[in-house]
Amino acid sequence: MSTTATASKGDFKPVLWTPGDWNAFFGFGTNILVNMLVLTGLLRFVLKMPDSLVFGRILPALGLMMCLSTFYYAWLAYRLAVKTGRTDVCALPSGVSVPHMFIVTFVIMLPITIKTGDPMKGWSAGLVWVFFQSFILMIGGFIAPVIRKITPRAALLGTLAGVSVTFISMRPALEMYMTPQIGLICFAIIMVSWFGGVKYFKGIPAGLVAIAVGMIIAWGSNLFGLGLGGLSVKGVGDAFASFGFSVPIPAVNQVFSGFEFLGVILVTAIPFGIYDLVEAMDNVESAEAAGDPYPTTRVLTADGVVSLIGCLMGNPFINAVYIGHPGWKAMGGRIGYSAATGVMVILLSWLGIISVLLALVPVVAISPILLYIGMLIGAQAFQTTPVKHAPAIVLALTPHLAAWAKLQIDTMLGSTLNAAQAVGGLAADKVGDVKAAAIAALPQQGVIYHGLEVMGGGSILAGLVLGAVGVFIIERDFVKASAFAFTGAVLTYFGFMHGEAVGIGGGFGVTPAVALSYAVVAIGLFTLGRLGVGEHYVAHPDMPLAAPAE
């Protein structure tokens, strides 16, 4: 019987395209499109890079990287479908790492561009940053399976939920309420279909319906002078100026010329390489929880390889397995949506179509799709783990809330100081002093900025460690809880958690008080475990979530 079953699986030929792939393609494709539009804006308007560099070098290289990535994950899904004989296998989503898109722009490329006055130098520095991160991912791919094996699912998915609630969900949610005439209506269209099961006319994908309705409202509002969505005929005409055909050109010389900034780059490249490692591992765990087990080593190695190829061709943004696999699978996505997205990206980036799409489609019509994905990932952490682990999931969320809040404050302070300089109300040599004074005054207004800074540093690792400690304490496995607390102490000492930089802080650690506290907790938990405390614990009736499993 088993031989026959194995043979039937081997003979099974998965369908490359299903009706559900349309839903996933429009959803995931618009997600990718939004990210490409954002990074194009960062390159052109923040870094002030010339269009010849943006549209002629960077975007074609980025398109090549993303096409290789999406095709590889479609192939991996095909292999999994053949191996298991299942028809519901969904490919892993992948693309430019969104958090890193902002980090490499504002932490690496912008300061170096300002310091040197040369955007080309900033570009070279960004390439070196990705160069090192690529190797961290490739090497880490062989370590990640061990980490997945010893880390509770609630910790892995809890810290991922933290990313989804803050950095994935909040921005599109805020954009929706800035233009609710489009955002809320499009959100309702998506909700009633993807959550409520409503089918639209002739099976048209809900994502496409939402975008079409958003475009109708936006362009129709121009007839009444409302300008919802910020679209205009002039904007469309200007966008066509970027049309043209460009293919990737090797940028090896630019990569190695950026090594002059190696000291600045390594400070962030190493910790964020580890961030990528953990995030990819979390996303593989999320896919397995949804029924699709992928090999962690292959996934991480692939991310590193395609990122390295993109870097050597001129792309300063790293590739990553995306959060959201359960969402695309729930929409009906299988294998084809991933490969189709790769073809779409090549067309967008090699033909210069991105700016035209930005002029035609209101971004707020796409935002609800991203919010939907964030909702699913946040929910998955609770739905696929034991109910009693829910407090640990919430604990894993908290560092991400701190990191997000700090980012909002930092952005507001930077904008305020820039505005003060622009109107002549602040001398350039006083900017640092004014910023320090403003931060020092925040606690008096109830904003614990330093607490946000410390707790939010290395948020994905902090969430992972705190979540794991929480799970093992709930399970009364104090020795394992101690091991994760000790890991937290080591990571904190070197600045990978609860710190803004990697180092040893003059020998005492980057944040020595936090590292020491984790170490004390580790010793205490280990002592409890060795003494057998809690082995005969009976839950209080008012705390059912903490009750031991039967």
Number of C-alpha atoms within 10 A of each C-alpha: 5 7 8 9 11 14 11 15 16 14 11 16 15 19 13 14 15 15 15 19 25 25 25 29 26 23 29 28 21 22 18 21 22 19 17 24 16 16 21 20 15 18 22 16 11 14 21 15 19 14 14 11 16 20 27 22 22 28 29 28 30 30 27 23 30 27 23 22 29 27 22 22 23 25 17 20 26 23 15 21 25 19 15 16 20 15 17 18 25 31 30 29 25 27 27 24 18 19 13 22 18 16 18 24 23 15 15 22 28 25 14 23 21 13 12 12 12 14 21 19 22 26 29 28 30 30 32 28 32 28 24 19 28 29 18 22 29 21 16 22 24 15 15 19 14 11 13 17 9 11 19 20 24 30 30 30 33 36 34 32 31 29 27 25 24 18 18 22 23 16 14 23 20 15 19 24 13 14 15 17 18 28 26 21 18 26 23 13 20 25 17 13 16 20 11 10 10 14 13 12 9 6 12 13 24 27 28 19 18 23 27 16 17 26 22 14 19 26 22 14 17 16 9 9 8 12 15 22 25 17 20 15 12 9 15 16 11 12 19 16 12 17 15 13 14 18 19 22 14 16 19 14 11 21 24 15 14 20 16 13 18 14 9 15 22 18 15 20 25 18 22 21 24 19 20 28 24 24 24 25 27 28 25 27 21 25 24 15 19 18 14 24 15 18 15 23 19 14 23 28 20 23 31 30 19 23 31 26 19 31 30 24 25 28 29 32 29 31 28 28 26 18 27 24 27 25 24 24 24 18 21 22 28 31 31 26 30 30 23 20 26 26 17 17 28 22 16 20 28 24 19 24 20 24 23 19 18 19 21 19 20 24 26 30 33 28 25 30 27 22 21 22 24 27 18 21 28 23 16 21 26 20 14 14 18 14 13 19 26 22 19 24 31 21 23 32 30 22 29 28 20 21 22 21 18 23 15 11 15 15 11 12 16 14 12 13 19 15 13 15 15 11 8 10 10 15 11 12 8 11 16 11 9 14 16 10 11 12 16 13 14 13 13 8 7 8 15 16 19 14 14 22 19 21 23 27 24 26 28 29 27 26 32 32 28 25 33 31 30 27 29 20 21 21 19 22 20 27 22 22 27 27 19 24 27 24 17 27 27 18 22 30 27 23 24 27 31 27 24 18 20 21 17 15 14 7 10 14 22 24 21 19 14 20 26 19 15 22 20 16 17 25 17 14 25 21 15 17 20 10 11 14 14 14 12 9 10 10 12 10 9 7 9 11 17 21 15 15 9 3
